[in-house]
Amino acid sequence: MALKNAFYAQSGGVSAVINASACGVVQTARQHPEQIGQVYAGRNGIIGALTEDLIDTSFESEAAIAALKHTPGAAFGSCRYKLGSIHEDRAQYERLIAMFRAHDIGFFFYNGGGDSQDTAYKVSQLGAELGYPIACVGIPKTMDNDLPITDCSPGFGSVAKYVATSLREAALDLAAMSRTSTKVFTLEVMGRHAGWTTAACALAAEHEGDAPHILLFPEVTFDEGRFIGKVEEALERYDQCVIAVSEGVKRPDGEFLSASGLKDSFGHAQLGGVAPLISNLIGAKLGCKCHWAVPDYLLRSARHIASETDLQQAYRVGRAAVEFAIGGRNAVMPAIRRLSDAPYRWDIIAAPLAEVANQEKLLPADFISADGFGVTEAARRYLAPLIVGEAYPPFKNGLPDYVKLRNVSVPKKLTTDFAV
C-alpha cells in the first residue's frame, strides 16, 4: 500500500486545549513515517479543504508543535461551516474527495463537536462510494460537553475550572460590598441546550450558603415567579445572591429567553444577553442593585487556568485518532471512558461516528436538584475530577508565552477554484 498523507482540521468554537489535540495528532503521525507521509492542516477548518488552502505542518519545528499544548485558540484557524446532506450538497463532498485525491491524502482527522463528527462520518461514506476510501476519524472537542458516549468532551474541564474559579472570586467581591451596594450578581455562561457549564459553576461552593445560590439550566423551564421567590430567599438568608445562568434558558413557550432573532452559520438561533435580562427583572421586582457579567470568549480561551486533566485528555484523543487510523479503524471517534470517580481513572475507546454525529448529551435529570435551581451530589461526583490539576503555560515578561506557527501553504494542484 502506497504511503498516504493526512489532513487535520479544527472546527467550531475553539477551546483552551484544542491545540493540545493538534499536538497529539502531529507528534504521533511523525512517529509513524512508514505509515503517514505529510500532515496537512486546513486553514480555517473544513473551508481550507474546500478551497484547497492547506498548511504543511512539516515546516513546524518539534518545539513549536510541542508548544501547541500550552497555547489556546486554534493554531490553524477554525470555522463555523456545516456541510449539508450528501444529496443536497454533493458537490462539496465531491470537492473534498477531489482535494484528498490530488494531495494523496488517505487520513482525515476532524476536530470538533457534533456537526464535525457528522461531516467526518459522511466523508467516510462518500469516499467509499466514489472509489477513494479514506480513513475518517473524528476528534472530540466542545466546551459544551454535549457529545454522547465520551465521558466528557475535551475543552469542557478547563471551562468548568474557569467558571467555578471566576464565580468564587466574584462572590467574594459581592460579599464585601453587599451591605451598602450590590446585592445580586449574575454570571452568564455558554450552553444552548445543555447546562453542563452552568452546573460546573456549582463547584465554587464548598459549604452551605456559598455561592452560587441559584443555577438556571436550559433543561429547566424558566418560571419567573419561582425564580424571584428563590432570589428573595437567598437575600433573606445571606444578604446577597449569586446566580449562574445558561445563555439557552427557555421560557414556558419553549423560546429562548435571550433569542435575538438572528441565526448563525449553522442555522442556530444567536443567543446572548440573558444576564442583563435577569438582572433587570430582579431590579424591577425587588428594587435591589444588580451586577452581571458575560465572560463569553474569555471562558473558553482561558489557557492560563486550564485543567491538567482536560489537557491530558485533549492530547490523548489526538494521539488515539492517529493510532486508530493507522490501525485500520474508520468512521470512529476516540471517546473517553470513565473507569472510576475517586480516584478518577479513564481510558480511550473507539465510538462509532454513526452514534456520535448530531447527537446531543443533555444534563441528566438526576444531576439537577429537586427544585431545579441547583445540582445533586451525583453531579458533583461527575464534575469534580474534570477540573483537577493545574497546567500553567510558560510566562514571559509577565504574560503567557504562546506559540504562533508559520503555517506555510501547500501549493495547489486542482485546476478549479471552489467558492464557500
N, C-alpha and C positions, 0 to 999 in steps of 0.2 A: 504494500500500500504506500502510495506517494506521501511525502511529508506535507501536511496541511498547516495553514496559518490559522490564527484565532482572531476573533473580533469581540471586543468588550465594549459595552456602552452603559452609561449611567442614566437613570430616568426618574422623573418626578421631582418632588421637593427633596432637597438634599438633607444631609444629617451630619452630625459631628463625626461619624465614623464610617460613612460610605467609602471614603478613600482608603480605609483600612481593608475593605473588601477588595478594592482595586489592587492594593499592595499584595494581598493574598493571591489574586489571580496572576499577576505579572511575575511575582517571585516564583510561584510554583511552576508556571509554564517555562520559565528559564531553567528550572531544574530538570526539565524533560525535553532537551533539544532533539532527541531522537524521535519524539512523537509530535511536537509542536514547533513550527517554524517561527515566524514573526508573530508578535502580538500587536494587533492594530486596535485603536480605540476610536469610537465615533465622536467627532467633535459635536458637542451638544446632543448627545444621546442618539436615538434612532434617526434623527434628522441627518446626522453625519453619514449614516449608512445610505439613506435615500438619495442624498446629494453627492455621494462619493467623496465626502470630506473626512478623510481618515487621518489618524495620527499614528506615527510609527514610534512605539514605545521603546524600541531598541536604542534610540538616541538618548534615553534617560539613564543616568548612572545608577549603580546599585544603591548609592547613598540617597539619591533623590527618590527612588522608588520606596526605600525604607522609610523616608520622611513622610510619605503619604499616611502612615499610621497615626501621625500626630497632627495632621492637617485637616481642617474642616472644609466644607463646601463640596464641590465636585471638580476634581482636578482636570477632567477632560470636558467639562461642561455637561449640563443636563437639559432636559426639556419636558414640557407637558405636551405630548403629542400622541394621541391614541389612534392606532390603525383600526379601521372598521372590520367588518366580516370579510372573509376571503372572497366571497362572491361580490360584495359591493365594492371593495377596494382592491380587487385582484391585481390591478396594475402596480400598486405599491408593493405588494408581496412579490410579484414577479421582478420588480426592480431590485428588491433585496437579494433575491436569488441570483440575479444577473451580476450584482456587485460582488457577492460571495464568489461566484464562479470566476469573475475577472481577476480577483485578487487571491484566488486559490485558498479560500477560507473554508475550513471544514469544521470549525468550532465557533459557536455563538453563545456568548455569556451576556445575559441581560439583567442588570442590577436595579431592581425597583420593586414596586408594590404589585397589587393585584392586576392592574391593567398591563403592566410589563410582563408578568408571568403569562398572561393571556397571549401577548404578542409572541413570546418565545414558543409557546405551545403551537400557535398557528403556523409559525415559520417551520417548525419541525414537521408538521403535516404536509405543508405545501412543498417543502424541499423534496420529500419522498415522492410526491405526486409528479413533480417536474423532472424527476430523474437526477436530482442533485442532493443526495442525502447529506444532512448536516447535523452534527450533534448540538442540540439546543439545551442549555442548562440555565434555568433562572436562578438568580441570586437574591435572596430576600433582603428587603430594605424598606422600612416605613416607620417613621416616628409614631404613627397612629397605632401601631401594634395590632393591626386588624387582619393580618394574613392568617389563614387557617393552617392547621396541622403543626406548624412550628410553635414551640412553647412560647417564644417571644420573637419579635422582629428586630434585627439589628438597627440601631438608631433610637429605639424606644428607651432603653435603660438609661442612656445619657440624658434624654429629655426628662425622664422621671426624676433623675438626680437633680437636674437644674431647677425644675419647678418646685420640688419639695424644699430645696435649699433657699430659693428666692422667696418662697412664701413664708418660710420660717423667719427669714431676715426681715421681711416687710412687716410681719406680725409683731416683731419686737419694736419696730418703729411705731406702729399703731398703738401698742400698749403704752409706750412712753408718752403719747400725745392725747390719748382718748379722753382724758378728763376735761380738757379745755378745748379740744379741736376735733379732729376726725374720729368718728365712731365706727365707720364701716369701710372696709377695704375689699375690693373685688378684683380678682385676678382672672382674666380671660385666657383660656388655653385652647390650642387646636384640638380638633376632634369633631368631624362632621356627623357621623352616625355612631361612633364607638367612643365610650367615655374613659378609655384607659389612661389618658394623660390627666384627666380630672381626678380619677381615682388615685393616681400617683401623688397628687398634692397631699393626700391624707397622711403620707409618710412623714410629713413635717411635724405631726402631733405625736408626742410620746406619753402625755398624761391627760387626764380628764380636764377639759377646759382649754387645752392647747388648740391653736389654730391649725387647720381651718375648721370653722364651726358649721359651715354649710357647703355641700357639694351639689352642683346641678349637672346632671348627666343627660346626654341625648336619649338614652334608653328610658328616661322617666319624663313623662309629660309635665310641662311646667304648669303648676297650679298657683296662680297669683295669691290667692287668699292664704293657702297653707304656707307658702313661702314667706309672706310678710309676717305671719304668726311665728314662724321659726326665727326670723330676724329679731323680732320683739323679744322672744325668749332668750336669745343669746345676749342681747343688750341688757336685759334684766339680770342675768346671771353673771356676766363677765364685764359689763360696761363697754363692750366692743363686739364687733362681729367681722370675721374674715370669711370671705366666700371665694370658692373656686368654681368657675363656670365654663362649660364647653361652648365653643362657638356654634355647635349644632343643636342646642337646646330648642325644643319644639313646643309650639302652642297646642292646645287641645284639638285644633283642627288639623294638626299634622304639619303645618307650615313652620319653617324656621323662624325663630324669634327675631333673628338678625338678617334675614334674607334681604339682599339689595335689589333683587330683580334681574341682576346680571348673571351671565354664565361664563365659566372658564372654558379653556380649550378642550376639556374632556366632556363638556356639556353639563357640568355640575354647577349648582347654584353657588354664586360667590357669597361668602359669609364674612362676618367680622363686625364688631361694634355692639356685641351683646352686653359687654361690661358697662358701657355708659347707659344703656337702656335700663339695666338692672339698678344702677346707681340712681338714675333719675326717678325710677319707680319708688325706691326706698325713701329718697328725699321728699318726694311728693306725699307719700303715705305717712311717714314717721317724722319728717322735719329735721332729720339729723344730717350732719355733714358727712359726705361720702367721697372717697377717692377710688380710682380704678386704674388698672394698668393692663396693657396688651403686649406681652413680650414678643409675639409673632416670630419673626426670623431669629430673634435672639435665643429662643428656647431650643431651636433645632440646630443652631450653629455653634453652641457654647462648648467648644472643644476644651477650653481651659478647665472645665469641671466635668469632663466625661467620666462615665463609669468604666472601670477597668474590666468588669465582667462584659459589658457591652462591646468594648474594644476587642477583647479576645474573641467574642462570638462573631463579630463582623469580619475579622481576619480569617477565622476558621471556615466560615461559609464560602469565602472567596477561594480559599485553598481547596476545599472539598469540591467546589464546582469543577475545577480543573481535573482533580483526581477522578471524579465521576465520568467526565467526558473522555479522558484517555483510557478509562476502564471500560468504555463501550456503552455507557449509560446515555440515554437520550430522553428528552421531554420530562426532565425531573428538576427538582429544586432541593438543594441542601436545607434540611429543616433541623431545628434544634429540638432535641428530645430531653425533657426533664426526667432525671432518674431519682432525685430526692430533693427535698426542700432545705433541710438543715442537717448536714452541710449541703449546699447547693451543688448538685452534680448533674452533668449533662453530657450528651454526645450528639453526633450528627447522623441523621438518617436521610434517605432519598424519598422525597414526597413527589408523587406523580403530578405534573403540571395540570393535568386534566382535572385534578381535585383541588387545585390551588387557584387557578385562574378565575378572576371575577367573583371570588367568594369573600365574604366579609365576616370577621370574627368579632362579635359584639361583647361587651362586658357581661359576663354571666349573671343571671338573676341572683344567685347565691353570693355574689360579690357585693351586692348593693344592700344596705341596711333596710330594715323593715319600713322605716318611714320615708325611704327614698332619698334622704339627704346625706348619706354617709356610706362607709364601706364596712364590710364584715371582717372578722379575723381571717377568713379564708382568703380574702383579697390581700390582706397584709402579708400572709404567708407566701402568696404568689409574688407580690411586688418586691418585698424586702430584699431578696438576694440579687435582683437585677441592677440595683444601684451601688452594690458593694465594690469598694476599691477605687483608688484614685490613679489616674493615668495622665499626669500633668505633661503638657508639651514643654520642650526646651524654651527658655526665655532669653531674649537679647535686648539690652537697653530697656529693661523693664516691661517688655511686651512679648507675647508669644512669637516664636520664630518659626513661621510656616514656610513650606516649600512652594515654589512656583515652577512647574515643569516647562520644558522647552516647547513641547507639543509641535514637533516637526511634522509637516504634512507629507502624506504619501502621494506620489504622482498619480494622476487619474489615468484610467485605462478605458473607461467606457466612452463611446463616441457621442452620446446624447446626454443632455442635462435633464434634471428632474426637479420640478417646482413643488415646494411644500408650503 
